[in-house]
Amino acid sequence: GSAINSKSKLTLNNVTFINCIGNGSSNFGAVFMLRNNLIANNCTFIDNAGNSGASITSYYSTVKITNSTFKSSSDDIVKGHIYLHMSNATIDNCDFLNTTSRYAPAIFANNFANLNISNSRFKNMHAYKTAGAIAARQITSLYISDSEFDNDTSENNGGAIFVDANGSEEEDNPLNSTITCTTFNNCYSGFGGAILQLGGKLIISASNFTNNKAEYEGGALYTSHVSAQIQESLFKSNSVADDISYGGAAYFDMGSVRISDSRFEKNIGNDVSTLYGFKRNTTLINNYFKNPSNVTSIYTTYRGIISRGNNFTTDTCSTNNT
């Protein structure tokens, strides 16, 4: 790292890193940790830059970050303020603000990393390509709770979060993503306005998705080959923009989905306003739907819907289409 390069246990308290710029073949930013433990508390990272971790880069290490702030106006960030490779990270009560990068301006985790995030805020983050705030590729687990994603955007996939499990829900040990008590507001991407996940398992509970938008499919959520469970959550005023677009709230491609005790209101799509399932096994239990009645609200292909205790108001369903 351009400021600290450590292979020993490192504790940072009340430290500020400003304008730490990676260079040379490694091109890491402020702090580089290899095969040890890093603790950072009440630290501030401002205008740092680097290819793989503008502020913190961790290889084969355990990282705990609390009460810290990350923000940058640099144009030279490629993969996040925090880059994790085969590392375990716990992030609590942190702010990620006003940063742009090529991928995942907040956190880029890959290769069997474990990432646990709580009580944190991700605001005004933008990726030129994919993952407006967080990217997780081939990691073991992702757990996010009591956090907020606001005005996070990317050009291609996942306005706030992009997950690539590199596998399907049928594998013995797929990636598990869990998101609970978390809000997604005003996020945007080409596919999956707030979240896009490929493969693995996804659990969403007690979370709110409002005013998120995708250009093509999945105004709030897009999944492919994922076993998804959604419960006690709100999807409101999400949308897809393209003239031929599906799933103002969510688009599910292959796999299975079970949605229970959730509300879908005022979601908009030119062809399908709320939920679109392609070759999905879809189960809907005790949900409430109130979306525009001028287009089909729920649409599935090659599969039907198991429905129990739902209130569809004026929403219409079209199932088993070919």
KOLFIKE-667308 format. One record per residue (C-alpha): x, y, z; residue number from 1. Coordinates in steps of 0.001 Angstrom, whole numbers, plus 500000, padded with zeros to 6 digits. Layout:
<sites>
+--------+--------+--------+-----+
:     xx :     yy :     zz :   k :
+--------+--------+--------+-----+
:      X :      Y :      Z : NUM :
...
+--------+--------+--------+-----+
</sites>
This chain:
<sites>
+--------+--------+--------+-----+
:     xx :     yy :     zz :   k :
+--------+--------+--------+-----+
: 500000 : 500000 : 500000 :   1 :
: 501130 : 503544 : 499445 :   2 :
: 500876 : 504406 : 503174 :   3 :
: 501034 : 501083 : 505108 :   4 :
: 502113 : 497648 : 503877 :   5 :
: 501742 : 495095 : 506677 :   6 :
: 502216 : 491370 : 507224 :   7 :
: 501729 : 491721 : 510997 :   8 :
: 498657 : 492364 : 513121 :   9 :
: 497648 : 495983 : 512661 :  10 :
: 495280 : 498183 : 514686 :  11 :
: 494278 : 501645 : 513491 :  12 :
: 492430 : 504034 : 515822 :  13 :
: 491415 : 507575 : 514851 :  14 :
: 493667 : 507631 : 511789 :  15 :
: 493010 : 509680 : 508643 :  16 :
: 494344 : 508689 : 505209 :  17 :
: 494218 : 511404 : 502526 :  18 :
: 495413 : 511260 : 498907 :  19 :
: 497131 : 507891 : 499198 :  20 :
: 497633 : 506833 : 495579 :  21 :
: 498741 : 503358 : 494563 :  22 :
: 501461 : 503020 : 491955 :  23 :
: 503749 : 500450 : 490431 :  24 :
: 502831 : 496842 : 489697 :  25 :
: 500734 : 496336 : 492864 :  26 :
: 498863 : 499645 : 492684 :  27 :
: 497140 : 499358 : 496058 :  28 :
: 495864 : 502409 : 497926 :  29 :
: 496259 : 503392 : 501574 :  30 :
: 496580 : 500113 : 503543 :  31 :
: 497701 : 496671 : 502365 :  32 :
: 497290 : 493651 : 504693 :  33 :
: 498698 : 490170 : 503975 :  34 :
: 497952 : 487016 : 505994 :  35 :
: 497129 : 488676 : 509312 :  36 :
: 494507 : 490711 : 511210 :  37 :
: 493515 : 494308 : 510577 :  38 :
: 491338 : 496368 : 512930 :  39 :
: 490315 : 499889 : 511934 :  40 :
: 488122 : 502013 : 514227 :  41 :
: 487001 : 505600 : 513789 :  42 :
: 489209 : 506079 : 510745 :  43 :
: 488663 : 508336 : 507744 :  44 :
: 489722 : 507560 : 504177 :  45 :
: 489561 : 510526 : 501785 :  46 :
: 490491 : 510784 : 498093 :  47 :
: 492598 : 507627 : 498015 :  48 :
: 493013 : 505618 : 494807 :  49 :
: 494252 : 502253 : 493547 :  50 :
: 493375 : 499392 : 491221 :  51 :
: 492379 : 496818 : 493838 :  52 :
: 491410 : 498694 : 496977 :  53 :
: 491746 : 502469 : 497094 :  54 :
: 491716 : 502507 : 500906 :  55 :
: 492146 : 498922 : 502193 :  56 :
: 493421 : 495815 : 500398 :  57 :
: 493293 : 492465 : 502192 :  58 :
: 494765 : 489137 : 501059 :  59 :
: 494212 : 485994 : 503180 :  60 :
: 493419 : 488144 : 506225 :  61 :
: 490740 : 488972 : 508772 :  62 :
: 489479 : 492548 : 508699 :  63 :
: 487247 : 494414 : 511160 :  64 :
: 486241 : 497983 : 510349 :  65 :
: 483996 : 500059 : 512617 :  66 :
: 482792 : 503665 : 512825 :  67 :
: 484766 : 504715 : 509746 :  68 :
: 484140 : 506843 : 506665 :  69 :
: 485212 : 506259 : 503064 :  70 :
: 484864 : 508868 : 500325 :  71 :
: 486830 : 509878 : 497273 :  72 :
: 486738 : 512254 : 494329 :  73 :
: 489491 : 510342 : 492518 :  74 :
: 488988 : 509086 : 488958 :  75 :
: 491598 : 506340 : 489435 :  76 :
: 489679 : 503734 : 491448 :  77 :
: 489089 : 500399 : 489716 :  78 :
: 487778 : 497994 : 492361 :  79 :
: 486473 : 499683 : 495474 :  80 :
: 487606 : 501408 : 498618 :  81 :
: 487960 : 497930 : 500134 :  82 :
: 489259 : 494918 : 498184 :  83 :
: 489036 : 491449 : 499754 :  84 :
: 490740 : 488330 : 498412 :  85 :
: 490231 : 485127 : 500409 :  86 :
: 489596 : 487290 : 503463 :  87 :
: 486942 : 487575 : 506176 :  88 :
: 485599 : 491069 : 506752 :  89 :
: 483220 : 492562 : 509313 :  90 :
: 482066 : 496116 : 508660 :  91 :
: 479889 : 497941 : 511194 :  92 :
: 478587 : 501512 : 511356 :  93 :
: 480567 : 502760 : 508380 :  94 :
: 479770 : 505345 : 505696 :  95 :
: 480684 : 504954 : 502031 :  96 :
: 480021 : 508217 : 500233 :  97 :
: 480349 : 510071 : 496929 :  98 :
: 482726 : 507731 : 495107 :  99 :
: 483017 : 506576 : 491493 : 100 :
: 484985 : 503585 : 490213 : 101 :
: 484970 : 501111 : 487357 : 102 :
: 483521 : 498352 : 489575 : 103 :
: 481998 : 498388 : 493078 : 104 :
: 483215 : 501718 : 494503 : 105 :
: 482587 : 500630 : 498116 : 106 :
: 483634 : 496965 : 498435 : 107 :
: 484920 : 494341 : 495993 : 108 :
: 485082 : 490843 : 497537 : 109 :
: 486189 : 487725 : 495680 : 110 :
: 487655 : 484226 : 495901 : 111 :
: 486078 : 482647 : 498992 : 112 :
: 485845 : 485828 : 501008 : 113 :
: 483224 : 486217 : 503755 : 114 :
: 481599 : 489623 : 504084 : 115 :
: 479398 : 490773 : 506977 : 116 :
: 478008 : 494324 : 506886 : 117 :
: 475788 : 495970 : 509500 : 118 :
: 474480 : 499442 : 510375 : 119 :
: 476234 : 501026 : 507404 : 120 :
: 475332 : 503550 : 504733 : 121 :
: 476167 : 503585 : 501018 : 122 :
: 475234 : 506868 : 499364 : 123 :
: 475914 : 508444 : 495975 : 124 :
: 478167 : 505649 : 494712 : 125 :
: 478586 : 504991 : 490978 : 126 :
: 480247 : 502279 : 488891 : 127 :
: 481067 : 502883 : 485255 : 128 :
: 480455 : 499192 : 484620 : 129 :
: 478957 : 496845 : 487246 : 130 :
: 478050 : 496931 : 490972 : 131 :
: 477104 : 500438 : 492100 : 132 :
: 478351 : 499854 : 495667 : 133 :
: 479283 : 496205 : 496397 : 134 :
: 480531 : 493328 : 494230 : 135 :
: 480833 : 489755 : 495490 : 136 :
: 482371 : 487174 : 493141 : 137 :
: 482808 : 483521 : 494043 : 138 :
: 482692 : 484286 : 497746 : 139 :
: 481415 : 482039 : 500531 : 140 :
: 478862 : 484275 : 502231 : 141 :
: 477416 : 487776 : 502139 : 142 :
: 475363 : 489091 : 505051 : 143 :
: 473946 : 492630 : 505146 : 144 :
: 471731 : 493962 : 507938 : 145 :
: 470309 : 497289 : 509121 : 146 :
: 471960 : 499218 : 506313 : 147 :
: 470971 : 501807 : 503718 : 148 :
: 471717 : 502092 : 500002 : 149 :
: 470688 : 505441 : 498530 : 150 :
: 471295 : 506778 : 495016 : 151 :
: 473793 : 504055 : 494106 : 152 :
: 474097 : 503417 : 490374 : 153 :
: 475947 : 501391 : 487761 : 154 :
: 475821 : 501266 : 483985 : 155 :
: 475437 : 497504 : 483478 : 156 :
: 474381 : 495226 : 486366 : 157 :
: 473341 : 495769 : 489982 : 158 :
: 472679 : 499376 : 490949 : 159 :
: 473767 : 498736 : 494540 : 160 :
: 474863 : 495078 : 494776 : 161 :
: 476183 : 492569 : 492232 : 162 :
: 476687 : 488939 : 493274 : 163 :
: 478221 : 486271 : 491027 : 164 :
: 478228 : 482916 : 492798 : 165 :
: 479741 : 481142 : 489771 : 166 :
: 477290 : 478304 : 490245 : 167 :
: 473641 : 477412 : 490603 : 168 :
: 471290 : 476741 : 493478 : 169 :
: 471682 : 472987 : 492881 : 170 :
: 475323 : 472909 : 494035 : 171 :
: 476141 : 471316 : 497381 : 172 :
: 477582 : 474482 : 498935 : 173 :
: 476378 : 477516 : 497007 : 174 :
: 477010 : 481075 : 498058 : 175 :
: 474461 : 482339 : 500558 : 176 :
: 473435 : 485990 : 500369 : 177 :
: 471275 : 487322 : 503197 : 178 :
: 469873 : 490851 : 503297 : 179 :
: 467735 : 491870 : 506249 : 180 :
: 466305 : 495114 : 507627 : 181 :
: 467934 : 497093 : 504836 : 182 :
: 466623 : 499837 : 502531 : 183 :
: 467341 : 500458 : 498848 : 184 :
: 466231 : 503859 : 497535 : 185 :
: 466766 : 505524 : 494157 : 186 :
: 469228 : 502956 : 492828 : 187 :
: 469700 : 502388 : 489082 : 188 :
: 471335 : 499990 : 486618 : 189 :
: 470787 : 498359 : 483259 : 190 :
: 469662 : 495103 : 484868 : 191 :
: 468692 : 494847 : 488544 : 192 :
: 468128 : 498421 : 489698 : 193 :
: 469159 : 497603 : 493281 : 194 :
: 470420 : 493984 : 493273 : 195 :
: 471548 : 491499 : 490641 : 196 :
: 472575 : 487971 : 491676 : 197 :
: 473799 : 485099 : 489490 : 198 :
: 473682 : 481651 : 491115 : 199 :
: 473596 : 480610 : 494759 : 200 :
: 470922 : 481348 : 497340 : 201 :
: 469369 : 484681 : 498264 : 202 :
: 467305 : 485537 : 501333 : 203 :
: 465708 : 488978 : 501677 : 204 :
: 463705 : 489815 : 504791 : 205 :
: 462166 : 492920 : 506365 : 206 :
: 463703 : 495158 : 503699 : 207 :
: 462338 : 498059 : 501633 : 208 :
: 462893 : 498739 : 497923 : 209 :
: 461555 : 502117 : 496767 : 210 :
: 462033 : 504182 : 493600 : 211 :
: 464659 : 501890 : 492125 : 212 :
: 464929 : 501636 : 488347 : 213 :
: 466416 : 499343 : 485710 : 214 :
: 466725 : 500211 : 482080 : 215 :
: 465747 : 496699 : 480945 : 216 :
: 464761 : 494019 : 483492 : 217 :
: 464230 : 493920 : 487252 : 218 :
: 463498 : 497412 : 488542 : 219 :
: 464639 : 496479 : 492047 : 220 :
: 465852 : 492870 : 491760 : 221 :
: 467187 : 490554 : 489041 : 222 :
: 468211 : 486943 : 489693 : 223 :
: 469366 : 484109 : 487438 : 224 :
: 469759 : 480465 : 488533 : 225 :
: 469129 : 481533 : 492119 : 226 :
: 467057 : 479950 : 494877 : 227 :
: 465399 : 483084 : 496284 : 228 :
: 463281 : 483689 : 499384 : 229 :
: 461669 : 487068 : 500065 : 230 :
: 459649 : 487747 : 503192 : 231 :
: 458094 : 490687 : 505019 : 232 :
: 459479 : 493190 : 502520 : 233 :
: 458148 : 496195 : 500587 : 234 :
: 458596 : 496856 : 496863 : 235 :
: 457140 : 500258 : 496003 : 236 :
: 457423 : 502563 : 492974 : 237 :
: 460168 : 500560 : 491296 : 238 :
: 460269 : 500557 : 487493 : 239 :
: 461821 : 499433 : 484230 : 240 :
: 462299 : 502001 : 481483 : 241 :
: 462729 : 500285 : 478121 : 242 :
: 459700 : 499897 : 475853 : 243 :
: 460173 : 496119 : 475861 : 244 :
: 460933 : 495489 : 479523 : 245 :
: 459732 : 493153 : 482255 : 246 :
: 459464 : 493097 : 486014 : 247 :
: 459066 : 496579 : 487434 : 248 :
: 459771 : 495119 : 490881 : 249 :
: 461667 : 491893 : 490101 : 250 :
: 462789 : 489616 : 487275 : 251 :
: 463524 : 485954 : 488075 : 252 :
: 465344 : 483844 : 485478 : 253 :
: 465427 : 480074 : 486107 : 254 :
: 465628 : 478514 : 489586 : 255 :
: 462947 : 479043 : 492231 : 256 :
: 461415 : 481873 : 494253 : 257 :
: 459201 : 481966 : 497344 : 258 :
: 457679 : 485301 : 498380 : 259 :
: 455645 : 485673 : 501567 : 260 :
: 454075 : 488409 : 503695 : 261 :
: 455317 : 491166 : 501394 : 262 :
: 453779 : 494205 : 499679 : 263 :
: 454083 : 495282 : 496039 : 264 :
: 452705 : 498730 : 495246 : 265 :
: 452930 : 501188 : 492333 : 266 :
: 455619 : 499248 : 490456 : 267 :
: 455787 : 500050 : 486744 : 268 :
: 456786 : 498124 : 483625 : 269 :
: 455738 : 498584 : 480015 : 270 :
: 454944 : 494871 : 479602 : 271 :
: 454961 : 493387 : 483131 : 272 :
: 454600 : 495797 : 486034 : 273 :
: 455577 : 493687 : 489041 : 274 :
: 457022 : 490151 : 488810 : 275 :
: 458361 : 488258 : 485802 : 276 :
: 459438 : 484621 : 486062 : 277 :
: 461200 : 482745 : 483250 : 278 :
: 461152 : 478977 : 483836 : 279 :
: 460835 : 479641 : 487564 : 280 :
: 459045 : 477711 : 490254 : 281 :
: 457133 : 480570 : 491909 : 282 :
: 455370 : 480436 : 495277 : 283 :
: 453378 : 483411 : 496567 : 284 :
: 451941 : 483330 : 500114 : 285 :
: 450068 : 486072 : 502001 : 286 :
: 451256 : 488969 : 499826 : 287 :
: 449533 : 492224 : 498883 : 288 :
: 449600 : 493592 : 495317 : 289 :
: 448367 : 496983 : 494147 : 290 :
: 450056 : 497989 : 490916 : 291 :
: 448879 : 499699 : 487693 : 292 :
: 446070 : 497702 : 486099 : 293 :
: 446775 : 498659 : 482477 : 294 :
: 449410 : 495885 : 482062 : 295 :
: 449883 : 492366 : 483420 : 296 :
: 451244 : 492464 : 486953 : 297 :
: 452634 : 488922 : 487327 : 298 :
: 453816 : 486884 : 484334 : 299 :
: 455498 : 483462 : 484183 : 300 :
: 456725 : 481269 : 481330 : 301 :
: 456741 : 477457 : 481282 : 302 :
: 455747 : 477361 : 484956 : 303 :
: 452677 : 478129 : 487036 : 304 :
: 452319 : 479774 : 490428 : 305 :
: 451571 : 478240 : 493798 : 306 :
: 449361 : 480882 : 495394 : 307 :
: 447839 : 481005 : 498864 : 308 :
: 446310 : 483846 : 500885 : 309 :
: 447331 : 486659 : 498512 : 310 :
: 445388 : 489885 : 497949 : 311 :
: 445831 : 490797 : 494280 : 312 :
: 443313 : 493728 : 494364 : 313 :
: 443066 : 494597 : 490629 : 314 :
: 446404 : 493056 : 489626 : 315 :
: 446277 : 490401 : 486907 : 316 :
: 448352 : 487230 : 486554 : 317 :
: 449341 : 485348 : 483394 : 318 :
: 451048 : 481984 : 483966 : 319 :
: 452453 : 479027 : 482033 : 320 :
: 453136 : 481123 : 478952 : 321 :
: 455327 : 479725 : 476170 : 322 :
+--------+--------+--------+-----+
</sites>
